[in-house]
Amino acid sequence: MAVKLTVTLSSNNNGINFNAEIDNENKNEDIEETLIQCLLAACLGELNRLKKESHDGDS
């Protein structure tokens, strides 16, 4: 079984652009759902870190 996850995260003046592709050749929905949840959690964590870093720089 192979699962390939490709993530592109970039930012510009308009905000943060996010793109994810999951190549799940066995069509295992449980694995795909778990990857999506982990990816979302990681992105939210990174966004919170960037937000905190931005506010810390304002002080």
Phi and psi restraints in degrees (range 20) as a CNS / XPLOR table:
assign (resid 1 and name C) (resid 2 and name N)
       (resid 2 and name CA) (resid 2 and name C) 1.0 -133.4 20.0 2
assign (resid 2 and name N) (resid 2 and name CA)
       (resid 2 and name C) (resid 3 and name N) 1.0 136.6 20.0 2
assign (resid 2 and name C) (resid 3 and name N)
       (resid 3 and name CA) (resid 3 and name C) 1.0 -129.3 20.0 2
assign (resid 3 and name N) (resid 3 and name CA)
       (resid 3 and name C) (resid 4 and name N) 1.0 127.0 20.0 2
assign (resid 3 and name C) (resid 4 and name N)
       (resid 4 and name CA) (resid 4 and name C) 1.0 -114.9 20.0 2
assign (resid 4 and name N) (resid 4 and name CA)
       (resid 4 and name C) (resid 5 and name N) 1.0 128.8 20.0 2
assign (resid 4 and name C) (resid 5 and name N)
       (resid 5 and name CA) (resid 5 and name C) 1.0 -119.8 20.0 2
assign (resid 5 and name N) (resid 5 and name CA)
       (resid 5 and name C) (resid 6 and name N) 1.0 122.5 20.0 2
assign (resid 5 and name C) (resid 6 and name N)
       (resid 6 and name CA) (resid 6 and name C) 1.0 -117.0 20.0 2
assign (resid 6 and name N) (resid 6 and name CA)
       (resid 6 and name C) (resid 7 and name N) 1.0 125.0 20.0 2
assign (resid 6 and name C) (resid 7 and name N)
       (resid 7 and name CA) (resid 7 and name C) 1.0 -125.4 20.0 2
assign (resid 7 and name N) (resid 7 and name CA)
       (resid 7 and name C) (resid 8 and name N) 1.0 134.6 20.0 2
assign (resid 7 and name C) (resid 8 and name N)
       (resid 8 and name CA) (resid 8 and name C) 1.0 -123.3 20.0 2
assign (resid 8 and name N) (resid 8 and name CA)
       (resid 8 and name C) (resid 9 and name N) 1.0 123.0 20.0 2
assign (resid 8 and name C) (resid 9 and name N)
       (resid 9 and name CA) (resid 9 and name C) 1.0 -128.7 20.0 2
assign (resid 9 and name N) (resid 9 and name CA)
       (resid 9 and name C) (resid 10 and name N) 1.0 118.9 20.0 2
assign (resid 9 and name C) (resid 10 and name N)
       (resid 10 and name CA) (resid 10 and name C) 1.0 -138.6 20.0 2
assign (resid 10 and name N) (resid 10 and name CA)
       (resid 10 and name C) (resid 11 and name N) 1.0 155.9 20.0 2
assign (resid 10 and name C) (resid 11 and name N)
       (resid 11 and name CA) (resid 11 and name C) 1.0 -128.8 20.0 2
assign (resid 11 and name N) (resid 11 and name CA)
       (resid 11 and name C) (resid 12 and name N) 1.0 153.1 20.0 2
assign (resid 11 and name C) (resid 12 and name N)
       (resid 12 and name CA) (resid 12 and name C) 1.0 -151.8 20.0 2
assign (resid 12 and name N) (resid 12 and name CA)
       (resid 12 and name C) (resid 13 and name N) 1.0 -169.2 20.0 2
assign (resid 12 and name C) (resid 13 and name N)
       (resid 13 and name CA) (resid 13 and name C) 1.0 -64.5 20.0 2
assign (resid 13 and name N) (resid 13 and name CA)
       (resid 13 and name C) (resid 14 and name N) 1.0 -20.5 20.0 2
assign (resid 13 and name C) (resid 14 and name N)
       (resid 14 and name CA) (resid 14 and name C) 1.0 -89.8 20.0 2
assign (resid 14 and name N) (resid 14 and name CA)
       (resid 14 and name C) (resid 15 and name N) 1.0 -2.1 20.0 2
assign (resid 14 and name C) (resid 15 and name N)
       (resid 15 and name CA) (resid 15 and name C) 1.0 125.0 20.0 2
assign (resid 15 and name N) (resid 15 and name CA)
       (resid 15 and name C) (resid 16 and name N) 1.0 -156.5 20.0 2
assign (resid 15 and name C) (resid 16 and name N)
       (resid 16 and name CA) (resid 16 and name C) 1.0 -110.4 20.0 2
assign (resid 16 and name N) (resid 16 and name CA)
       (resid 16 and name C) (resid 17 and name N) 1.0 128.4 20.0 2
assign (resid 16 and name C) (resid 17 and name N)
       (resid 17 and name CA) (resid 17 and name C) 1.0 -98.3 20.0 2
assign (resid 17 and name N) (resid 17 and name CA)
       (resid 17 and name C) (resid 18 and name N) 1.0 135.0 20.0 2
assign (resid 17 and name C) (resid 18 and name N)
       (resid 18 and name CA) (resid 18 and name C) 1.0 -130.0 20.0 2
assign (resid 18 and name N) (resid 18 and name CA)
       (resid 18 and name C) (resid 19 and name N) 1.0 132.0 20.0 2
assign (resid 18 and name C) (resid 19 and name N)
       (resid 19 and name CA) (resid 19 and name C) 1.0 -140.0 20.0 2
assign (resid 19 and name N) (resid 19 and name CA)
       (resid 19 and name C) (resid 20 and name N) 1.0 131.9 20.0 2
assign (resid 19 and name C) (resid 20 and name N)
       (resid 20 and name CA) (resid 20 and name C) 1.0 -135.0 20.0 2
assign (resid 20 and name N) (resid 20 and name CA)
       (resid 20 and name C) (resid 21 and name N) 1.0 138.8 20.0 2
assign (resid 20 and name C) (resid 21 and name N)
       (resid 21 and name CA) (resid 21 and name C) 1.0 -126.8 20.0 2
assign (resid 21 and name N) (resid 21 and name CA)
       (resid 21 and name C) (resid 22 and name N) 1.0 131.5 20.0 2
assign (resid 21 and name C) (resid 22 and name N)
       (resid 22 and name CA) (resid 22 and name C) 1.0 -114.3 20.0 2
assign (resid 22 and name N) (resid 22 and name CA)
       (resid 22 and name C) (resid 23 and name N) 1.0 117.9 20.0 2
assign (resid 22 and name C) (resid 23 and name N)
       (resid 23 and name CA) (resid 23 and name C) 1.0 -99.1 20.0 2
assign (resid 23 and name N) (resid 23 and name CA)
       (resid 23 and name C) (resid 24 and name N) 1.0 98.8 20.0 2
assign (resid 23 and name C) (resid 24 and name N)
       (resid 24 and name CA) (resid 24 and name C) 1.0 -114.9 20.0 2
assign (resid 24 and name N) (resid 24 and name CA)
       (resid 24 and name C) (resid 25 and name N) 1.0 82.2 20.0 2
assign (resid 24 and name C) (resid 25 and name N)
       (resid 25 and name CA) (resid 25 and name C) 1.0 -62.7 20.0 2
assign (resid 25 and name N) (resid 25 and name CA)
       (resid 25 and name C) (resid 26 and name N) 1.0 -24.0 20.0 2
assign (resid 25 and name C) (resid 26 and name N)
       (resid 26 and name CA) (resid 26 and name C) 1.0 -92.8 20.0 2
assign (resid 26 and name N) (resid 26 and name CA)
       (resid 26 and name C) (resid 27 and name N) 1.0 -0.2 20.0 2
assign (resid 26 and name C) (resid 27 and name N)
       (resid 27 and name CA) (resid 27 and name C) 1.0 54.7 20.0 2
assign (resid 27 and name N) (resid 27 and name CA)
       (resid 27 and name C) (resid 28 and name N) 1.0 43.2 20.0 2
assign (resid 27 and name C) (resid 28 and name N)
       (resid 28 and name CA) (resid 28 and name C) 1.0 -84.9 20.0 2
assign (resid 28 and name N) (resid 28 and name CA)
       (resid 28 and name C) (resid 29 and name N) 1.0 104.5 20.0 2
assign (resid 28 and name C) (resid 29 and name N)
       (resid 29 and name CA) (resid 29 and name C) 1.0 -66.0 20.0 2
assign (resid 29 and name N) (resid 29 and name CA)
       (resid 29 and name C) (resid 30 and name N) 1.0 -33.0 20.0 2
assign (resid 29 and name C) (resid 30 and name N)
       (resid 30 and name CA) (resid 30 and name C) 1.0 -64.3 20.0 2
assign (resid 30 and name N) (resid 30 and name CA)
       (resid 30 and name C) (resid 31 and name N) 1.0 -43.6 20.0 2
assign (resid 30 and name C) (resid 31 and name N)
       (resid 31 and name CA) (resid 31 and name C) 1.0 -65.5 20.0 2
assign (resid 31 and name N) (resid 31 and name CA)
       (resid 31 and name C) (resid 32 and name N) 1.0 -44.1 20.0 2
assign (resid 31 and name C) (resid 32 and name N)
       (resid 32 and name CA) (resid 32 and name C) 1.0 -62.1 20.0 2
assign (resid 32 and name N) (resid 32 and name CA)
       (resid 32 and name C) (resid 33 and name N) 1.0 -43.6 20.0 2
assign (resid 32 and name C) (resid 33 and name N)
       (resid 33 and name CA) (resid 33 and name C) 1.0 -63.4 20.0 2
assign (resid 33 and name N) (resid 33 and name CA)
       (resid 33 and name C) (resid 34 and name N) 1.0 -41.8 20.0 2
assign (resid 33 and name C) (resid 34 and name N)
       (resid 34 and name CA) (resid 34 and name C) 1.0 -64.1 20.0 2
assign (resid 34 and name N) (resid 34 and name CA)
       (resid 34 and name C) (resid 35 and name N) 1.0 -43.0 20.0 2
assign (resid 34 and name C) (resid 35 and name N)
       (resid 35 and name CA) (resid 35 and name C) 1.0 -61.6 20.0 2
assign (resid 35 and name N) (resid 35 and name CA)
       (resid 35 and name C) (resid 36 and name N) 1.0 -42.7 20.0 2
assign (resid 35 and name C) (resid 36 and name N)
       (resid 36 and name CA) (resid 36 and name C) 1.0 -62.6 20.0 2
assign (resid 36 and name N) (resid 36 and name CA)
       (resid 36 and name C) (resid 37 and name N) 1.0 -43.6 20.0 2
assign (resid 36 and name C) (resid 37 and name N)
       (resid 37 and name CA) (resid 37 and name C) 1.0 -64.5 20.0 2
assign (resid 37 and name N) (resid 37 and name CA)
       (resid 37 and name C) (resid 38 and name N) 1.0 -43.4 20.0 2
assign (resid 37 and name C) (resid 38 and name N)
       (resid 38 and name CA) (resid 38 and name C) 1.0 -64.9 20.0 2
assign (resid 38 and name N) (resid 38 and name CA)
       (resid 38 and name C) (resid 39 and name N) 1.0 -41.3 20.0 2
assign (resid 38 and name C) (resid 39 and name N)
       (resid 39 and name CA) (resid 39 and name C) 1.0 -64.2 20.0 2
assign (resid 39 and name N) (resid 39 and name CA)
       (resid 39 and name C) (resid 40 and name N) 1.0 -43.8 20.0 2
assign (resid 39 and name C) (resid 40 and name N)
       (resid 40 and name CA) (resid 40 and name C) 1.0 -62.8 20.0 2
assign (resid 40 and name N) (resid 40 and name CA)
       (resid 40 and name C) (resid 41 and name N) 1.0 -43.5 20.0 2
assign (resid 40 and name C) (resid 41 and name N)
       (resid 41 and name CA) (resid 41 and name C) 1.0 -62.2 20.0 2
assign (resid 41 and name N) (resid 41 and name CA)
       (resid 41 and name C) (resid 42 and name N) 1.0 -42.0 20.0 2
assign (resid 41 and name C) (resid 42 and name N)
       (resid 42 and name CA) (resid 42 and name C) 1.0 -65.1 20.0 2
assign (resid 42 and name N) (resid 42 and name CA)
       (resid 42 and name C) (resid 43 and name N) 1.0 -41.6 20.0 2
assign (resid 42 and name C) (resid 43 and name N)
       (resid 43 and name CA) (resid 43 and name C) 1.0 -66.9 20.0 2
assign (resid 43 and name N) (resid 43 and name CA)
       (resid 43 and name C) (resid 44 and name N) 1.0 -41.5 20.0 2
assign (resid 43 and name C) (resid 44 and name N)
       (resid 44 and name CA) (resid 44 and name C) 1.0 -64.1 20.0 2
assign (resid 44 and name N) (resid 44 and name CA)
       (resid 44 and name C) (resid 45 and name N) 1.0 -39.1 20.0 2
assign (resid 44 and name C) (resid 45 and name N)
       (resid 45 and name CA) (resid 45 and name C) 1.0 -62.4 20.0 2
assign (resid 45 and name N) (resid 45 and name CA)
       (resid 45 and name C) (resid 46 and name N) 1.0 -43.0 20.0 2
assign (resid 45 and name C) (resid 46 and name N)
       (resid 46 and name CA) (resid 46 and name C) 1.0 -66.8 20.0 2
assign (resid 46 and name N) (resid 46 and name CA)
       (resid 46 and name C) (resid 47 and name N) 1.0 -40.7 20.0 2
assign (resid 46 and name C) (resid 47 and name N)
       (resid 47 and name CA) (resid 47 and name C) 1.0 -63.0 20.0 2
assign (resid 47 and name N) (resid 47 and name CA)
       (resid 47 and name C) (resid 48 and name N) 1.0 -41.3 20.0 2
assign (resid 47 and name C) (resid 48 and name N)
       (resid 48 and name CA) (resid 48 and name C) 1.0 -64.2 20.0 2
assign (resid 48 and name N) (resid 48 and name CA)
       (resid 48 and name C) (resid 49 and name N) 1.0 -39.0 20.0 2
assign (resid 48 and name C) (resid 49 and name N)
       (resid 49 and name CA) (resid 49 and name C) 1.0 -63.8 20.0 2
assign (resid 49 and name N) (resid 49 and name CA)
       (resid 49 and name C) (resid 50 and name N) 1.0 -45.2 20.0 2
assign (resid 49 and name C) (resid 50 and name N)
       (resid 50 and name CA) (resid 50 and name C) 1.0 -63.7 20.0 2
assign (resid 50 and name N) (resid 50 and name CA)
       (resid 50 and name C) (resid 51 and name N) 1.0 -39.4 20.0 2
assign (resid 50 and name C) (resid 51 and name N)
       (resid 51 and name CA) (resid 51 and name C) 1.0 -63.1 20.0 2
assign (resid 51 and name N) (resid 51 and name CA)
       (resid 51 and name C) (resid 52 and name N) 1.0 -45.0 20.0 2
assign (resid 51 and name C) (resid 52 and name N)
       (resid 52 and name CA) (resid 52 and name C) 1.0 -64.6 20.0 2
assign (resid 52 and name N) (resid 52 and name CA)
       (resid 52 and name C) (resid 53 and name N) 1.0 -42.1 20.0 2
assign (resid 52 and name C) (resid 53 and name N)
       (resid 53 and name CA) (resid 53 and name C) 1.0 -61.6 20.0 2
assign (resid 53 and name N) (resid 53 and name CA)
       (resid 53 and name C) (resid 54 and name N) 1.0 -40.0 20.0 2
assign (resid 53 and name C) (resid 54 and name N)
       (resid 54 and name CA) (resid 54 and name C) 1.0 -65.9 20.0 2
assign (resid 54 and name N) (resid 54 and name CA)
       (resid 54 and name C) (resid 55 and name N) 1.0 -43.2 20.0 2
assign (resid 54 and name C) (resid 55 and name N)
       (resid 55 and name CA) (resid 55 and name C) 1.0 -69.1 20.0 2
assign (resid 55 and name N) (resid 55 and name CA)
       (resid 55 and name C) (resid 56 and name N) 1.0 -36.4 20.0 2
assign (resid 55 and name C) (resid 56 and name N)
       (resid 56 and name CA) (resid 56 and name C) 1.0 -64.3 20.0 2
assign (resid 56 and name N) (resid 56 and name CA)
       (resid 56 and name C) (resid 57 and name N) 1.0 -33.0 20.0 2
assign (resid 56 and name C) (resid 57 and name N)
       (resid 57 and name CA) (resid 57 and name C) 1.0 -72.7 20.0 2
assign (resid 57 and name N) (resid 57 and name CA)
       (resid 57 and name C) (resid 58 and name N) 1.0 -20.7 20.0 2
assign (resid 57 and name C) (resid 58 and name N)
       (resid 58 and name CA) (resid 58 and name C) 1.0 -76.1 20.0 2
assign (resid 58 and name N) (resid 58 and name CA)
       (resid 58 and name C) (resid 59 and name N) 1.0 -20.0 20.0 2
